Amino acid sequence: MKQALLIIDAQYALIEGGAGERPVYQKENLIQQINLVISKAQAAGADILFVRDTDVAEGQGAGFDIHPQIQIPEGAPIFNKQATNAFHGTGLLAYVKQAEIAHLVIMGCETQHCIDTAVRYATVQGMDVTLAADGHSTAGSDVLSAEQIIQHHNQILHGHYNVDHFSIVRQAAEDLFHPIHDTYR
């Protein structure tokens, strides 16, 4: 089974905050977990894919770039997006379909926007998804704290079911590239 790690919007300005924006919750831990799962993806022979949001830092400069503490593998594809959906207008969907990716591990920012959308959309597009519970983050909202948003999404996306494919939530320390979806079917 072909697998990929999809890291969404792990960009410097989004993670660190700035220009009136707050940094994401537990940013150091987020970076640490992303790097951990990148090494696991490499060991498993999984594709490693990045998506950047062109709204971050107006789509340019160091703020737009993937955070420099994230260990980007040489030659890893990077898709730029303009929408909340990482698959919309980016070539990402064509890439995963052509590569016959059946299992996607998702990490990045922000939980309630791009992470939630990617998890749900990927299941509709024929992939099982594992969301790294401690591998996504947000700066929070005016209504809920970042921690509440993350906990809420970890709960509602675990077992999110779209007929044939669904998402589960596991910790980054687990063996994410040995999917356990079939034990739930």
N, C-alpha and C positions, 0 to 999 in steps of 0.2 A: 504494500500500500504506500502510495506517495504521500508525503507530508510536507508541511511548510510552517515556519514561524512567521507570523505577520506582526510587525511592530508599527503601530500607528501613532503618528504625531509626537514622537519622542524628540521634539525640537527644543533647542536651547531656551528660546524666549518663553515657550509654553511651560516648560518644566521649572525654570528659574523665576518666572514672572517678570515684571518690568512694564514700563509704559502704562502704569496704572493697574496692571493685572497682578494678582497674587500668585505665588509659586504653587505648584501642586503639592498635595498632602504627602508627607514622608518621601520627598524627592530623592533623598540619598538611597533609601531602601528600594525605590522604584528602579533606579539606575542599576543597583546591585543585582536585583532580581532579573532585569533584562539581560545583563551580561552573563549571569548564571545560565539562563535558558538559551542564550546564543551558543554557549559552549556545548550545551546538551544537544541542540539542533545540529551543530557541526558533527558531533560524535555519532548522531543518528543518521547522518547523511540527508537531513531535511533541507529543503530550500529555505533561505532566510530573506525575507522581503520587508522593505520599509515603505511607509507612506508618509508624505509630508503635506501639511495643510498650507496652501498658498496665502491664507489670511494671516498666518503667523508672521510677525515682523515684516508685513507687507510683501512676503514672498522673496525676501532677499537678505543677504548678509549673514553674519554669524548667528543672529537670532533665529533665522529661518532654518539653519542647518540642524541636522541631528546632533543631539547633545554630545560634546566632545569626549565625555567620559564613557560613552557607549562604544563598545568595541565592534565597529562595523566591519564585517568580513569583506575582504577585497572582492570586488565584482558583484556585490549584493545588489539586486535591482532596487531602485528607488522610484516610486511613483508619486507624482504630485497631484493633489486633488483640490478641487474648489468647493466640493459639497461635503456634507456630514458623512455621506456614504463613501467609504474608501474605494468602493468598486465602481462608482459612477464616473464615467468619462475619464478613467485613468489608465486603462489597459490592464488593470489588475485582474479583472474577471477573465479576460481572454488569456492571460498568462496562466492562471490556476487551472482553467479548463484545458488548455493545450498541454500543460504539464500533468494533467490528470491527478491533481491534488485531491485526495479523499478526506484528509484530516488536516485541520488548520488549528494551530495554537496561536492565540491572540493575546497581545500585551500592548500597553501604551497609554495614551491620553485622548480625550478626557472621558471618564467612565460613562457619564450620562448622555454623552453625545455620540462621538465617533466609535467608541468601543461597543456600546449597546447596539448601535446600528450595524456594525460589521458582524457581530456575533449572530444577530437575527438574520441578516441578509445572506450570510454564508450558508446557514442551514437551509434556506429556501433554494439556494443555488446548488444543492446536492452534496454539501460537505458536512461531516461531523466536526464540531468545534470544541476545543478545550480552552477555556478562559483561565488564565493564571490569576488566581484569587488575589495574590499579593503582587501582581505584575501590571496593574492598571491604577490610574489615579486621576484626581481632579482637584481643582482649587475650591470646590464647593459651590454653593449658590446662596441666594438671599433667604432661602427657605430651609435648606438642609445643610448640615456640615459635610465636609468632604468625607469624613469617616462614615457618616450615615448613608451617603450616596453609594459609597463603595460596598458597604455591608448589604444594602438593599439590592444592588445589582448582582452581587455574588449569590444572594438567595434566589432572586427571580430568574436568573439566567441558568441556574443549575437545574437541568432537566427541561429547559425550554425546548419544546417539541414542535417540529414542523413535518409531520407525517412520517417521512422516512429518515430524516436526519435531525439531530438535536445537539444541544450544547450541554457540557458539564463544566463544573468549576473545580479546579484542583490547585494546590499550592505549588509554587515554582520549584520547591525542593523535591517534589514527586517526579516520577519517571514519566513526564508528559508525552514523550514520543513513543510510549507504549499505551495507546488509547484503550480505555476501558468501557467505551460506549456499548459494546456488545453485551456486557454483563447487565446492562439496564434494559435491553430490548425485550 
